[in-house]
Amino acid sequence: MSAWQHLYSSRRWKALREYQLLNEPLCRFCTQSDVVEAATVADHIRPHKGDEALFYDPDNLQSLCKPCHDGTKQRIELGQEVVTFAADGWPR
């Protein structure tokens, strides 16, 4: 477990997460492909690595569905190429 994992159980984070998901209820990655999918994860755009200012920065958050967070976002952070598709089935 990370040294900063405790931040995710803070009252401040829970309020910020709720605010993020209320203000951006759809998955940002899915909507870029014209797919409507409810977001369930408030994701840090830039990894915070324990930096509390970055962790609690609302401008560093995006809403994602769990499959995009656990798949596409992880590949991006690992520097892997990610191919996305438009609603017509063609790669973007």
Secondary structure, 3 states (H helix, E strand, C coil): CCCCHHHHHCHHHHHHHHHHHHHCCECHHHHHCCCCCECCEEEECCCCCCCHHHHCCHHHEEEECHHHHHHHHHHHHCCCCCCCECCCCCEC
